[in-house]
Amino acid sequence: NKRTSVERTFSRLKEHLNLENLTVMGAKKVKTHLLLSSISLIAARIAAEKIKLQNQVLAA
């Protein structure tokens, strides 16, 4: 379900990337903070998938 997927993503952003308590002020700074946080979440996901794939190859 797309809605639950989006809500899971927002939950991860809020919890793991400290978006509940923003310390920046202004729409432009908040947008920049959100974009950088999103990039780091995506990068972590890509890294986790690569590690998972490598482990599967080694186990085979």
N, C-alpha and C positions, 0 to 999 in steps of 0.2 A: 504494500500500500504506500503510495507516494506521501500521503500526509504523515504517517507514522515515521517514515524515513526522514522527512524534513524535520519533524519534531525531535527525533533522536539526534540529528546533527546539531540542531540549536541547543539541545540539552548538553551535548559534549562541549560545544563552544562555551556555553555559560559556566559549566562546572570546571572543565580542565584548562581553559584558557583565560579564566578570571574575567569574564564579561559581565558578571553580576555587579561588580564593584569597579566601574571604570574610573580611572584617575585622570583622564584627559577631558578637556572642556572644548566644546565647539563641534559642530557637525562634521567639519572636514577632518579634524583629528580623530573623532570617533570612527568615522568611515575608514580612515587609514588603519587604525587599530584593528577594526573588524576584518579588513582585507588581509592584513598581515597574520592575524590569528587564523583566518580561514586557510591561508596558504600553508601555515605550519601544520594544521590539522590534516590537510590533504597530503602533505609531504610525509607525515608520520604514517598515514594509511598506506601510501605507496611503499614505504620502507617495510612495513609489516607484511604486506603482500609479497614483496620480493623475498623476504626471509622465509616466509611460509613456502613459497615455491622452491627455494633452494633446499629447504629441509625435505620436501617431498622428493626432489631429485636425488638427494643423498640417500634417502631411505629406500629408494627403488633399486 
